[in-house]
């Protein structure tokens, strides 16, 4: 009969596939969300770039102002993308909690 240390080690090693499954399912679900958000942000950037380009072409702004407007828009997009990441961070915290529960329950069952 295996000793307690071996039982615990084997039980924890047996969680590998479950852990990969939990994380894998999350990543698959979130991928579509991130792709949709990126497409939406890119569409907005294209519209703004076109609008700014027309102003530049009509001499309503100069090249320096065009570049400044584009840099400002890029900063705004970064903020929007960071808000998407912060949502996923809370989801990752949830996954970490699920993994902790799974591990604790497995150990308690074995011990």
C-alpha distance (Angstrom), angle and dihedral (degrees) to the residues before:
residue distance angle dihedral
X1 . . .
X2 3.82 . .
X3 3.75 117.7 .
X4 3.82 122.3 -112.1
X5 3.79 93.8 -98.7
X6 3.81 91.6 54.9
X7 3.82 91.8 46.2
X8 3.79 91.8 51.8
X9 3.81 92.9 45.0
X10 3.81 92.4 48.8
X11 3.81 91.9 47.2
X12 3.80 92.1 50.3
X13 3.81 92.1 45.1
X14 3.79 87.3 52.3
X15 3.81 90.0 61.4
X16 3.82 93.5 66.6
X17 3.80 95.1 93.4
X18 3.81 92.6 43.9
X19 3.81 90.7 51.7
X20 3.79 91.9 48.7
X21 3.80 89.3 48.2
X22 3.80 94.4 51.1
X23 3.81 93.2 48.9
X24 3.81 93.2 40.3
X25 3.81 92.7 54.3
X26 3.79 90.9 50.0
X27 3.80 93.1 49.8
X28 3.81 92.4 48.4
X29 3.81 92.1 50.8
X30 3.80 94.2 46.0
X31 3.81 94.9 45.3
X32 3.79 92.4 71.5
X33 3.81 89.9 47.8
X34 3.81 92.2 51.8
X35 3.81 92.5 46.1
X36 3.80 91.2 51.7
X37 3.80 91.9 47.3
X38 3.81 91.5 48.6
X39 3.82 91.9 50.3
X40 3.79 91.2 49.3
X41 3.80 92.5 48.8
X42 3.79 91.4 46.3
X43 3.81 91.2 52.1
X44 3.80 89.7 52.1
X45 3.80 91.3 48.3
X46 3.81 91.6 49.6
X47 3.82 91.4 51.4
X48 3.79 91.7 49.5
X49 3.80 92.8 44.8
X50 3.80 90.2 51.2
X51 3.80 91.9 48.4
X52 3.81 92.3 48.2
X53 3.82 90.8 45.6
X54 3.81 90.7 54.7
X55 3.81 90.2 51.2
X56 3.79 88.7 50.3
X57 3.81 91.8 47.4
X58 3.82 90.6 49.5
X59 3.84 90.1 49.3
X60 3.81 90.7 -118.4
X61 3.81 88.4 126.6
X62 3.78 132.0 19.1
X63 3.80 128.4 -125.6
X64 3.80 92.2 -94.7
X65 3.81 91.7 53.5
X66 3.81 90.4 46.2
X67 3.80 90.7 53.1
X68 3.82 91.2 46.2
X69 3.83 91.4 50.9
X70 3.80 91.4 49.2
X71 3.80 92.2 48.0
X72 3.80 89.7 50.2
X73 3.78 90.7 50.3
X74 3.79 90.5 49.1
X75 3.81 90.0 52.4
X76 3.79 89.4 52.1
X77 3.81 90.9 50.1
X78 3.80 90.3 51.1
X79 3.80 89.7 53.9
X80 3.81 90.5 49.8
X81 3.81 91.3 48.8
X82 3.81 91.0 48.2
X83 3.79 89.2 54.4
X84 3.82 87.5 55.0
X85 3.81 90.0 50.9
X86 3.80 92.3 49.0
X87 3.79 89.1 56.1
X88 3.77 89.5 52.2
X89 3.82 90.2 47.3
X90 3.80 89.3 61.9
X91 3.80 88.1 49.4
X92 3.79 90.1 50.1
X93 3.79 88.7 51.1
X94 3.81 87.1 54.3
X95 3.79 90.9 50.7
X96 3.79 90.7 49.4
X97 3.80 88.5 52.3
X98 3.81 91.3 49.7
X99 3.80 90.9 50.1
X100 3.79 91.2 48.7
X101 3.82 91.3 50.8
X102 3.80 91.5 47.8
X103 3.80 91.3 50.0
X104 3.80 94.7 45.7
X105 3.81 92.6 47.0
X106 3.80 91.3 48.6
X107 3.79 92.8 50.5
X108 3.79 92.7 45.5
X109 3.80 90.3 50.4
X110 3.80 92.6 50.4
X111 3.78 95.8 43.2
